[in-house]
Amino acid sequence: MQSKKLKEFTKLPNGMRVASENSGHPSATVGIWIDSGSRNETDANNGVAHFLEHMSFKGTTTRTQRDIELEIENMGALLNAYTSREMTVYYAFVDKKDIKSALTIIADILQRSTFPADLLERERYVICREMEEVTSDNEEFLFDILHGVAYENSPLSRTILGPEENIMSLKKDDIISYIQKNYSCDRIVICGAGGVCHEELVRIAQEQFSNFPNRTSFYNKFYKGGEKRISDTSMPLGHVVLSFEGSSWSHPNFFPFQLASQLIGSWNRFAGGNVNESNPLANRVAESDLAHKFMSFTTCYAETGLWGACFSSEPNKVREMAYAVIDEWNRLVYNADESDLARAKQILKMMCMNSVDSTQQVCDEIGRQILTIGRRMSPAEAIARIDAVNLVEVRTLLQKTLRSPLAIAAVGQIEDLPDYNKLISAIKVS
C-alpha cells in the first residue's frame, strides 16, 4: 500500500520559497524554478536567457565542465534545464541519497559559472543550429509568429532563442548582467518531488542559494490581435493558427478556457484519427479530409494568455478548414450541450491525473504553480474546480472571447486563406 504523499511549503525570510511533495519513492527530482525568461529581456539582448541556460553547464570557479559531467555521471543522475518565455528551470533526477549533491551542483552553476570565452563562441553555433531546427518545425515557427502578432512591441512578442544577430553578438557581460537583473530570491522556488525531506531542502536552500538579491517582477497586459501571413509555395501544406486573448494562470477563467479547448479538441490523421470520433469537428475534418491535423490550445502567462486553434491543411482545403473551426466555435456558443461538456471534463480530469505519473512531472508542476499562482494546487482540487464549471459559464466565456480581437498567423501555401475581415464576419456571436 502506497504511503500518503506529504506536501510541504516554506517561505524563507529572504523571499525564496521551498516546496516539496514526499511520495516515498527511492528516487527524486529536485531543482530550481526561476521567474525569469525571454520576456525579461530587451530587443538588444533577446536570446540571452536561453544562451545562459546553455552556458551554465560549461564550468564554474570550483568545477570544470568535465567535473560537473563526472559528478552527475557517477551519481547515475540526469541534469537538465529549459527556458520559456516566463521561466528558467534547472533540475536533476537522482537517487534520494544524492539530493544535496545535485542541488549543490545546481547552486554552483547558477552562482559561480565562468562562461569561458572559447566555449561561448562554440555555443553560438550550437544555438544557431537549434534555431534552424525550430524554424523547420512548422508548429513552433507558427506559434513564434503568433506571439509576435498578438503581443506586438511587448516582451511576450520576442522568441525564446532570439534573433541570429543577437546570438552571434551576445557577450559574457550580457549574460552576467541578465543574471544580476533577474535572478533574485523572490523569483526563485526550490522544488523537490519523490523521496525528498522538506527540512533538508530548506537547509540546502539556506546554505547554497542565499546569495541572490531581491527584486520584484512587474508585468503588464499587451495583447493586441492582428495578423501575419508568410506565403511559401515550397511548403506542401498551409499552416494556420486562429487565436484570441485567453486566461492568465491565476484568472478564474483558467479552467473554463481549458474546458473550451477540450470542447474543440484535436485530431491527427497519422495518429489513428478516423471518422468515428466523438468530437464533432474531428468527425467533419476526417469525413471531408480537411486537414492533416488540428489542435485547440490554451497558453497561459502571468497576466494574459492565448486561446485558439491551429491546423495544417492541403492548399485547396485551407479555406474550408478555417471556416470549419469558426463554425465549431459558433456551434459551441449556442448549441453546446451537457454531453459535450461532460466529455471535455473527463478528458481534462484524466490529464490532471496523468500529471502525477513521475517525480519529474510532479516537480515541474509544483515549480510552475508556485511561480504562477503562488501555491500548490493538488490534482484533487483541480478536478473539483473542473467539475464546478457549468455549461452557461463556458458558453458565456466563448461568446465574450469571440467578440475580442482575433490574432492570425499563417505560413506555407495559404493563398486560399480568407482575409482577416471575412474570417471575423464568419464569427456569428451577438
Sequence and secondary structure as in RCSB ss.txt:
>XXXX:A:sequence
MQSKKLKEFTKLPNGMRVASENSGHPSATVGIWIDSGSRNETDANNGVAHFLEHMSFKGTTTRTQRDIELEIENM
GALLNAYTSREMTVYYAFVDKKDIKSALTIIADILQRSTFPADLLERERYVICREMEEVTSDNEEFLFDILHGVA
YENSPLSRTILGPEENIMSLKKDDIISYIQKNYSCDRIVICGAGGVCHEELVRIAQEQFSNFPNRTSFYNKFYKG
GEKRISDTSMPLGHVVLSFEGSSWSHPNFFPFQLASQLIGSWNRFAGGNVNESNPLANRVAESDLAHKFMSFTTC
YAETGLWGACFSSEPNKVREMAYAVIDEWNRLVYNADESDLARAKQILKMMCMNSVDSTQQVCDEIGRQILTIGR
RMSPAEAIARIDAVNLVEVRTLLQKTLRSPLAIAAVGQIEDLPDYNKLISAIKVS
>XXXX:A:secstr
     EEEEEE TTS EEEEEE   SEEEEEEEES SGGGS TTTTTHHHHHHHHTTSBBSS BHHHHHHHHHHH
T EEEEEE SS EEEEEEEEGGGHHHHHHHHHHHHHHB   HHHHHHHHHHHHHHHHHHHHSHHHHHHHHHHHHH
TTTSGGGS SS  HHHHTT  HHHHHHHHHHH  GGGEEEEEEES  HHHHHHHHHHHSTT              
EEEEEE TTSSSEEEEEEEE   TTSTTHHHHHHHHHHH EEEGGGT  TT SSHHHHHHHHHT  SEEEEEEEE
 SS EEEEEEEEE GGGHHHHHHHHHHHHHHHHHH  HHHHHHHHHHHHHHHHHTTSSHHHHHHHHHHHHHHHSS
   HHHHHHHHHH  HHHHHHHHHHHTTS  EEEEEES TTS  HHHHHHT    
